[in-house]
C-alpha cells in the first residue's frame, strides 16, 4: 500500500510530448471558455469608481444578463482565445524550469516557486497585449464610459443589442495604436508581472502543500485526483487574496491608460480607502476556484494521459 501523503508528481521527462500538447490545447480552451464571464465581471468591478455601476458580483451578473444578454458575458472572448499560445508557453516553461531547478534543489517547494514565477513571466509577456485589447472589449456595453476606447457603432444594427463583432476588435486595436503606439499594448506590463508572477509562484507551492496535507488526513484508498481537485481551489483562494490589491491596480492601469503603478495605488487608497484594494476579490475567487478545479483535474488528467507508454504500468494513483 502506498504511503499516505506521498502524492506522485509526473515530471517533464515522464511525458509523451505529442500527446501532451495536442490534448493541452483543448483543455486550455475549455477552461478559458468556462471562466471567462467571471473574468469580465471582475474587470468591470475593478475599474468602476466605488459602486457606480454594480454593487457586487451577483448584481453585475444580473445587470449584464438583463441588458446585454449571455453574449455580453463573452465580450472580447474571441481575441482572448489567442492566449492559448501563452497557456502552452506557461506549462512548457513550468515543467522545463522544474527539471532545471531539480539539479540544484530537490525541494518541491523551491521548484514550484521558481518554476511558477518563471512560467508566469513568459506567459504574461505573450498575454498582456491580448489582455489589453480584451479588457477594453469587456468594458463595451454598460461599462464603455469607463474606458478610453470605444468600438464604433455599426451602421444598420440596433445599438441597444450591443452586437459583438470582429470589427470591434479591429476598432479597439487601431485606437490603442493611434493613441499610444506599440507601447500601448504593453501598458500595465509591470503591474501584470507584479500581480501574476507572485500569484503563480504562490499557487503551485500552496497547491502541493494542501494536496499533501489532505493526503495525510484522507483514507489511504482515496484517489489522489480528488485530493488535488480540492487542493487547487484552496491554493487559488489563498494566492488570489494575497495578490488582489495588485490586480486592482493592474486593471486600472490597463483600462484607464495610467502610466504609474505607484501613483495608481496611492490614488486608489485616497479615493476609496483600503476597501478599494479588495474590489473584485469575490469575483476573482469565484472565478479562480472553479478555474483551479478545472486546471488541476484537466492538467493532472492530461499528464496521466500523456504518460510515456513504458511508465503506465509502474504508476499507481
N, C-alpha and C positions, 0 to 999 in steps of 0.2 A: 504494500500500500504506500502511496506517495506521501511524503512528509507534509504535514499541514503547514501552510504558509509559503511553501515553495512553488510559486506560480512560474511556469516555464515561459521564458521570453524568446520568441522567434527572432533571431538576428538576421542581418542582411545576407550573410553568406549561406543561410539556410533556404533562401528563396529561389524559386524559378522566376526570373525577372520578366519573362514574356507574359506569363500568366498575371504576374503582379501588376504590371502597367495596364494591360487590357481590361482587367476587372476593376482596377483602381479608378479609371476614368468614369465608369458607370456609377461606382459608389459615391464619388465626389459630387457628380451632377445630381444624383438623387438627394443627397444630404442638403445641398445648397437650395434646391427647389423646395424642400420641406421647411427650412428655417428662414427663408427669405422674407416672408411677411413680418416676422418678429424683428428682423434687422431693419426693415423700412420703418416700422413703428418706433423703434429705439432711436433711429436717426432724427425723426421728426420731434420726438420728445426732447432730445438733447439740444436741438437747435432753437426751439421755441423759447421766447422770453417768459419766464415764470410759468404760468399755466394759461397763456393767452389763447392757445389753440385746443389743447387737450388737458384734461385733469389727471390723466393717468393712462396706463397701458390699455385697460379694458375700454375706457372712454374713447381712446384713439381708434381701437379696432372697430367699435360700433359706428363711429362717425365716418370712417373711411369706407366701410361696407355700405353705409346708407347713402353717401354722396358720390362715391366713386366706383362702388361695386367690388367684386373679388379681383378684377383686373387692376384696381387701384393698389392692391397689396403687392402687385408684381411690377410696379413701375421700375424700369431700369434693369429688369432681370435678364433680358437678352444680352445686353452688353456685359452684365456681371458674369455670365457663363464663361467669358474669356479668362476668368480667374482659375479655370480648370488647369491652365498651364502652371499657375502659381501653386496649385494644390499638388501637382506632380513634382514640382521643384521642391516643395516643402518636405514631402515624405522621403524623397531621394536624399536630400541633404541631411535630414534627421537620421536616417539609417546609416549613411556613409560616415557622418561625424561620430555617431555612437561607436562604429567599428574603429575609427581612428583613435578616439579617446581611450578606448579599451586597452590600447598599447601602453598607456601611461597610468591608467587607474581602472581597477576592476569594479569600483563602486558604481552601482546602478544609478544612484542619485547624482553623482558627478556627471556621468554620461548623459543622463536625462536633461540636466540643467544646461550643459554646454550645447548638446545637440538641439534641444528645443529652441534655445536662443538663436543659434546659427540658422536653423531652418526658417525661423520667422524673419530673419534679416533678408534671406534670399527671396522668400515669398512676398514680403512687403515691397521689395524693390520692383517686383513684377506687378503687384496688385494695386499699388497706390494710384497710378494713372487711371486704371479701370474704376477704382473706387470713387475717384474724383467725379468722373462723368456719371457713374451710377448714383451717387448720393444726390447730385443735382437733379437727376431724373426722379429720384424718390420724393423730392420736395415739390414736384409739379402737382397741380391739383390744389388741395386745401393749403398746402404749405408753400406755394410758389412765391408768396410775398416775403418769405424769409430767406430766399436765395437770390444771389446776384444775377443768375442767368435763368431765362425763361424760354421754353420752347415756343416757337411761333405757331399761332393757331392755323389750322388747316382750312383753307377755303372750301366751303361746301359741307363742312362737318359741324354737327351740333356741338358747340363748345361746352355745353353742360355735361356731356358724356365723357369729356376728358379722354378722348381716344388715344391709345398708345400706338406709336408707330416708330419705324426705324428712322424716320425723318427727325424725330425729337432727339435722338442720339447725335445725329449729324449737326443739328442746330446748336446743341449744348457744346459739342466738341469745338465747333467753329468759333463760338463766342468765347470760350475759355482761351483758345489760342490767340484770338484777336486782342483780348484784354490783357493777358499775362504772358503770352508766348509759351515756349516749351516748358518753362519753369512752372507755369500754371498747373501742369499735370502732376507736378510733384509738390504742390502746396500741402503743407502739413506732413511732409515725409518724415521729418524729425519727430513730430508728435506721434505719428504712426509707429515709428520704431520704439519710442518711449512707452507706448501702450502695449504693442503686441509682442515685442521681444520679452519683456518681463512676464506677460501673460502666458506665453508659450513655455518660457523657462520654468515657470511655477507649475503649470498644468501637468507636465509629464512626471516630475518627482512626486507631486501630490497624488497623481493617479496611481503610480506604482506603490506609494506608501499606503493609500487607502485599500488598494487591492490586497496587499499583504496582510493588513490588519483584519480585513474582512475574512480572509482565508483562515486566519487563526481562530476566528470566532465561529465560522460556519462548520457544519459537518464535513468530514473528510471526503464524502462522496458528492458534495455539491459541485456542479460543473464550474470550472474556472471562468467561463464566459459570462455566467450570471454575476459572479463577484466583480468582474471587470466592468460589466454594464452598470453596476451600482457605483463603483468607484469613479467612473468617468464623470457623471454629473456632480458628484461630491467635489471632485477636483475643480470642475468648471465653476461651481458656485464660489469656491474659495478664491480661485485666481481672478474671477470677474469682480468680486467685491474689493479685492486689494487694488486692482488696476483701473476701476471705473472712473475715478477722478481724471486720470489722464485721457481716458476715452472720450469724456465730455469735451475736454479741451481740444482734442483731435478733431471731433466733429465740428466744433465751432470754427476752428482754423480753416478747415477744408471747405465748408459750405459758405461761410461768411467772408472768405477771402482775406483773413487776417494773416499777418506775417510774423508775429511774435508769440511764441508758446507761453513764455513767462507773462507777457502783457495780457494775454487772453485769460490766463489763470487768475491773475490779480483782479482783472475787471469782473470776472465771474464771481469771485468772492465778495467784491464790493457791491455788486448789483443784486446778488441772490444769496449771499452768505454760504455757509457750509452745505446747506441743502442743495445748492447748485451742483455740487460735486457728486451728488447721488442721483442726479437726473438720468432717467433711462436705465437705472440699475435693475429694476424689476423686469423690464423688457429684455435686458441683456441676460439676466439669469434665466428668465423663461426661455429665451432662445438658445442660450449656451448649454443648459442642462439636457434638453432632448437632443440637441446637436451632439453633445458628448456621448449620449447613449448610442445614437446612430453611428458616430465616428468610431466609438470603441467596438461595438458589435460588428460594424462593417469592416473596420480595419483589422481587428483580430481574426474575423472570419476570412477576410481577404488573405491574410498571411497564412492561415491554415490551408486555404485552397491553393495557395501559391507555394506551399512547401515542396521542396525537392522530392521527387519520387522515392529516392533512396532513404529518405528520413521519415516517411509517413508511418511506417510500422514501429519506429522506435519512440514515437511521441505519444504521450497519454495526457488527456485533458480532463 
